[in-house]
Amino acid sequence: MKSAVILQHTPTEGPERITPLLAARGVAYETLAVYDGAPVPDIIGPGRMVIVMGGPMGVADAGSPKYPFLAAEIALLRRLLARETPILGICLGSQLLAAAAGARVFPNTRPGPDGKPIPQREVGWGPIDLHNLTEPALAGLPAQPLVVHWHGDTYDLPPGAVHLASTPVCRHQAYRIGRAFGLQFHPELERETIATWVREDADYVHGALGPEGGARILADTDRNYAGAQPIWDRLLGNILSLMQ
């Protein structure tokens, strides 16, 4: 039976909707809380897939003693890509995967009033534009699904990758490298987790969206979650099936 190893970087960014989808496919899984000292595996055996979750840290923190797991994960992902191991990276996970594949990961910016770049965070609900709609991972999806964003970094498309999604703010929202998939957005979220993030990451939300940003995200969640969640499940289900 296929099994999955899930690498989790914070207590509030777990696999959520992914775990029932794994169970429905008969895939056993274990979650490694690397933020709490669980070691990053040196080796992932045959017949296993790897799922790398999000987190507020970034690829630029890979040398920091505060996050010793990041460099180990990039090294592991590099080895797994060479072996064509199935991988799913979400948000930070997609950035780590991109770095392991040889792509540049960097802060997302836009020109400021003086022409100098300033940070461009993408936070809250918004549509993505899907590309290469004949890709099996995108089967049955609308061309512009609504998703939740929560990131300030972006990346170049990794060498040899198929571009799957973009937004005007962030060109590379999703990609595939063989049987490895990177998603910059968050299709794994339960409704309650969005409210938790708004509360616990209030300063980040304020910096991205202003003082009313949190209230806007909560209102958008009330309005959009019920319709979006089956689409997110379809995307994740497509990907997990392709990874088996």
N, C-alpha and C positions, 0 to 999 in steps of 0.2 A: 504494500500500500504506500502511495506517495505520502510524504509528510512535509511540514513546513517549519522553518525556524524564523521567528519574528524578533527583530531587534528593535527595542523600545527605548527612546531617549529621555522621556519625561513621564511623570505619572499620569498626566492628562492628555497624552497623545498616543493612545493605544490603538490596537487594530479594530476595535468596535465592530462595524458592519462586516468586516472581512471574516471574522471568526464563524458566524453562522453560514456564510457562503462556503467556507472551507469544509465545515461539517456536512453541509448538503452534498458535497462532492466526495465525501468519504476521506477527506484529508485530515490526518491528525496534525496537531501543531503544538509547539512549545514557544513561550514568550520569554525572551531573555531581557531582563531589566538592566541594561548596561549602565544606565544612569545611577543604579544602586549597587554597582560593583560586579554584576555578572560579567564574566569574561567574554570577549568576542571570540568565537571559535577560530582556531587556526585552519581547520578543515571542515568542510561540509560534505558528507558522504553522498554516494550516488542515490538517486531516487528522492532527493530532498529539494525543496524550493526555499528561497530566502525572501523575506519581506522586510523592508527597512522603513521604519516609520519616520515621522517628522520631529521637529524640535526647534527651539529658538536659537540654537547655536548654528554655526555655518562652517563651510569647508575652510574658511580662513582661520578657524579656531583649531584646526587639526594639530597644530604644534603646541597648543596650550595644555599645561598640566591639569587644568580644570576639567578638560574633556579628553582623557587619554584614549577613550574608545574610538574617537573619530579617525585617527590615523590608522588604527587597526582595522576599522571597517573598510576604509578605502583600499587598503592592501588586500583584504579578503575579497572585496568585490572585484578587484583587478584579476585575482586568481580565478574567481568564479566565471567571469566573462570569458576568460581564455578557455575554460572547460565547457562553455555554453550551458551553465547551470541556470535554470529559470529564476528570475529575480523580479520583484516588484518594489520600486522605491517611490515613496510618497513624500512630497515637499522636500524636507531636508534629505530624505532618502533618495529622491531623484537627483539632487545636487551631488550627493556622494557618489552615486552611480555615474553621473556625467563626468565627475573628476576622475574616477577610476577608469573610464573609457578614454581619457585623454583630452577632455574638453575643459575650457576655461570657465570657472565659476566666479562670479563677481557681483558686487552690489548693483541692483537695478537703479538707474538714474534717469533724470530728464533735465533739459536745460533750464537753469534758473533765470531770473530777470536780467542778470548780468551776463548770461550766456554760459556761465560755469555750471557743471553738473551738480544737481542736488538729489538726495535720495528719493526714489519713487517706490513707495510701498503699495502693495496690492492687497487690500484687506476687505473682507466682506463678500457679499453676494454679487455675482456678475456672470455674464455669458462667456463661453469660450467658443472659438471658431474651430470646428473639426476639419482636418485635412486628410487626404488619402482615404476617402470613405469606403473604399473596397477592402480596407484592412479588416480582418476578422475581429480584432479587438473592438472595433467601432460598430459592429453589426447591430442593427436595430435601434441606433441612437439618433436623436434629432441633430440637425446640422449645427445648432447653437444651444447646447444644454446649459442650464444655470448651475453653477457650482459655487463653493465657498473658497475664497483665497485667503492666505495668511502668510505672506512672505515679503521679504525685502531684497533677496538675492535672485539672480537668474544665471543662465549659463548659455554658452554656445551649443549648437547642436553637435553631439558627439560624432566623431568620424564614423561613417557607415550607417548612421541612424536614420530611421524613417520618421519624418516629422508628422505628428498626429494632431496637434492642437496649438492654438495661439490666442492671444488677446492683443488689442492695440497697445496696452501697457507693457506686456511681456510676451515677446515673440515666441519663445519656446516653452510651451505649457505641457507638452506631452511628446514622448518619442518611444520608439522601439528599436532595440538592437538585438536581432535574433529573437531569443525567447526572454529577453530582459526588457522591462517596461519602466519608464519614469513618468510620474504624474506630478506636476508642480502644485496642483490644487488638491482639495480634500474631499474625495467621494466616500470616505470611510466613516464620516461623522454621524453620530446619533444627534438628535435634536438637542438633548440636554447639554451635550458637550459644547455646542456653540455658545450657549448662555454662560457656561463655565469659563470659556476663553474670554468672552466679553468682560466678565467680572475680573478674572485674574490677570488679564493682559490689557487692562484699561489704559495704561499709559501709551502702549503701542497703538491701540485703536485711536486714541485721541490724536497722536502724532500723525496718523495716516488720514483720518477722516474728520478731525475736529471734535469739539465738545459734544456734539449730538451723534457722533458716529456709533457709539454702542447702542443707543436707542434705535438707530436706523437698522443696524444688523439684526437686532431682536425682532423688529417689526417685519423685516424681510424674511426672517426665519418663519414667523407665524404665517406669512402669506405664501411662502414658496416651498417649505420643506416637504410637505405631503406629496406634492407633484414631482419634486426633484429626486426623492429617495429611491423610487423604483428605477429611475434612469441611472443613478449612481450604482445601484445593485447590478443593473444590466452590464454596465461597463466593467465593474470589478469581476462579475461572473464570467464575462467573455475572457478577460485576461487570465483569471485563475484556471479556466478550462484549457486555455492555450499553454499554460505553464505545466499542466499535468503530463 
